[in-house]
């Protein structure tokens, strides 16, 4: 089995509160809250575990929230390799009502220069044996916006054959793309931010994705939310989708897409089949409560319904 590392520099404890109706400015009655360790890299690791893939989880954890995340992850996932930080790891609140989720996400703890150095030192020790490096999510205050580019360069120096996946947004995405990861998965809004021009339809998004891939990124995907995803192939751009699912929530769906695509690569599947697996995982995740894909059978139920169509870019 390949050695896979997921990096979550800004993890969180996600507390989900379910309500029949969100009443702004009034009292809302909720059932028992559900707390789950989260952050995009952690979410990817949890879904890869469903597919039988063990990972090394790294990032920053601090305070009582960090200790609880550590405890839960070690109970469910085995060993972790997080770096301690002085400030407390964030807790995000998700209000789940009928057919929609309202999120309240905090910025996260401030990371000091010393904590960053300790993280990089620990990462450097593990990179020579890492074959797949998955860099996901927002960055906390104090972390430089080129942190993912730095990690990509470190990984390439430690192992020239390492596969790097980048899933982030804003400046970290811009800097990270310059380091040429092997795989990206922006959503259409993030792709629009990166290109600096409106992407009003699928052909426009497909052309923009082709432009990004032309810089040397072999596995370029763009999430379309409930409409599936776009992926580049040797013949152009394809849209994949899996119809027939009523979305209950969307938290962690994009991370399920990344995990299933990576799993497909680990299995030696061709790119288009990896993309079909990815869209099935993301769709299945949306159809059930919880952060991301919860059970493999949900994925297997959806996979046969995955369809694709070529998207013109001329």
N, C-alpha and C positions, 0 to 999 in steps of 0.2 A: 504494500500500500504506500502511496506517495505521502510525503510529509507536507501537511497543509497548515499554514498559520493564518489566523485572522487577527487583524489589528483594530482595536476599538479605543481610540485615544480619548473619547468623550462618552463613556457608557452611562447608563442610567438605570434606576429602578422605575419601571413603568407601572403606575397604579391605575387600573381600569375600574371605573365606576359606571354601572349600568342603570339607566333611567328609562322610564316609559316615555317621558317627554322632558326636554330640557327647558326649565322655566327660568328665564333670565330675570334677576331681581327678586326672586321668590325662593321659598324653601323647596329643595328637591330631595325626595326620599330615595335612597339607594340600597341595594342589597349588599352582601359581603364584598368588600373590595378584593380585586385580584392583583397581586404584586408579582411582577416577572422581571428578572434581569434582562436588560435590553441595551440598545445601541446596535448599529447596523452590523458590525462585525460579530458580535455575540449572537444576533439573530441568524446570521449566516451559519455560524458554528452549530446552532441548535438544529437547523434544518439539515445540514450535512450529516449530523448524527442520526437523524431519521433514516437517511440513506446508507447508514453503516460506515460513515467516514469519520474517523477521529481527527481532531484538530488541536493545535496549540493556540490558546487564547492569550493575547497580550494587550497592554494598554495601561491606563491609570485607574486606580481605585483608592478612595480615601474616606475616612470617617466612618460613622456607624452604618451609613447606607452602603459604603464600599464593603464593609465587613459582611453585611448580609448578602450582598451580591456574590462575594467570594464563597460564602457558605453554600448558597444555593447552587452555584455553578459546580463546585467541587462534588456536591451530592449527586448532581445530574450528569456531569460531563467528565468527571475525573480531574486531573491536575490542571492548574492554570499557572500563568507566569506574569501576573500583573505587577506593575511598579507602584509603590505606595506614593501618595501625594498628601500634602498637609491639609488641604481643604476637603470638605465632604463632597462625595460624588452626588450628582444631581438626582432628584426624583421628578419625573414627568407625570402629569395627570392626563388621562384619557377619559372623556365622558362619552360613553357609547349609548346613543339613542336609536330609535328605529331607522335603520338604513344609513346612519351616518355616525362619524366619530369626531368630536371636538377635542383638539389637543392643546395642552398648555405645557410647553417645553422650555426649560430654563437653559441658561448659557453653559453652565457647568463650572467646576472649580478652576481657580487660577493655577496654572502650572508654572513653577519656578524654573529658572535656568538649571539649578542643581538637579531637580526632578527630571527635567528633560535629558540631561546628560546621563543620569542613571538609567533611564529608559533606553536610550540609544546604546549604552554599553551592554545591557541585557539583550537587546535585539541583535547586536553584532555577534554575540556568542552563539545565537541560534540560527542565524541566516545561512551559514554554510550547508546545513542539513535541510534547509527549507526548499521545497520544490514548487509549491504554490503559495504565493503571498497575496492575501486579500486585504486591501486597504479600504475601509468603509466609514462613512459618516462624517459628521461635523467635527470641528476641532475645538478644544476648550480655550478660554482666555489664557494668554501667555504662550500658547503654542504658535510657532511661526506658520504663516500661510503656505510656505513651501515644504511643510513637514512631510507630505506624502511624496513629493519629488525627491527629497533627501533619502527617504526610506527606499525608494525605487533604485536610486543610484547605489546605495549601500548593498541592496540585494544583488544587483547586477555584478558588483565587485566581488561579493562573496561567492556567488554562483552564477556564472554567465548564462546558464540554461534555466534559471528560475522563471516561472510564469507569474506575472504581476497583474492583478485585477484592481482597478480603481473605481470606487463608487462614492462620489462626493459631489459637492456643488460649490459655486462661487469661486473665490480666489484659490482655494485648495485644488479645485478642479483645473483651473487655468494653469497653475504651476505644475500640477501633476501630469497633465497632458503633455507638457513640454519634455517630461522625462520619458515619454513613450512607453506607457504600460502596454501589456499585451491585450487587455480587455477593459472596456468601459461600459457603463450602463446609466447614462443620464436619463432623466425623464424629459419630456418635450420642453418643459419650462426651463430646465437647466441647460438643455442644448441651445435654446433660444438665447439665454443669457450669455452663453459662451460665444455664439456666432455674432451677437449684437444686432440681429435682424429678426423680424417677425416670421414665424413659421405657421402659416395659416391653414395648411392642409398636409396630408401625408406626403405628396410628392416634394413639397418644400422641405419637410423634415428629413425625408430620405436623402435629398441632395445634400443637405447640411451634414448628415451623418456620413455620407460618402466622403465629403471633404475632410472630416476629422479622421476617418479611417485611412485616407491617402497619406497622412503624416507617418504611417507605419504602425497603426494599431490594427492588428489582425481580427480581433473579435470586438466589433463595435455594435452595441445594442442601444436602442432608445425605447424607454418605457412609454406606452400610451395609456397607462391606467386601465380602465375597463375595456379599452379597445385593443388590448394586446401589446405587442411590441414590434419594433422594426429591427432587422439585423442585416448586416452587409454580407454578401456572398461573392464568389468570384464572378457571378453573372449579373450582379446588381444588388438591389435592396428588396427584401421580402418582409411583408407584414404577417405575423402569426397571431392567431387568436383562438380562444376556446369558448364557443358560445354556450348559453344555457345555464349560467350560474347567476343566482341572485346574490349580490354582494351584501354581506353582513357588516364587514369592516375591512379596512385596507392597510392597517398598521402591520408592517413586516412583509407585505406582499412583494415589494421590490427586492428585499433580501432573500426571499424564497426563490425569486427568479435567478439571482446570482448563484445561490447554492445549487440549484438544479442544473444550471448550465455548467458549473464547475464539475459537478458529479458526472455529467455527460462526458466531459473531457477526460476525467479520470477513468471512465469506462471505455474510452477510445472511440466514442461515437462521432460521426461527422457533424459539422457545424450546424446544419439545418435541423438535424435531429436533436442536438443539444438545445437549440432555440425552442423546439417544440416541447421538450421536457421543461424548459424554463417557463414558458407561458402556461403550461399545465399546472406547475407548482404555484405560480403567482395567482392563477385563477382559483385553484382549490383553496389557497390560503384565504382569499376574500370571502369564500362561501361558508366559513366556520369561525366561531369565536376564538380569541387568543391572538398572540403576536406571531404572525407568520404561519407557515404550514405546521399543522399539529400532528397529523398522522399520515403515514405513507399511503394507506388505502384511499385517502381523499385525493391524492395525486393520481393514483392508478385509475380511479373512477373517471377523472377528467382527461387523462392523456389521450384516449382514443378519439376524443372530440376535437383535438387540436387540428386547426386548418391553417393554410397559408395562401398568400396571393402575392404576385410580383407587383411592385410599386414603380411606376415610371418616374424617371428623374430628368427627362429631357423637356 
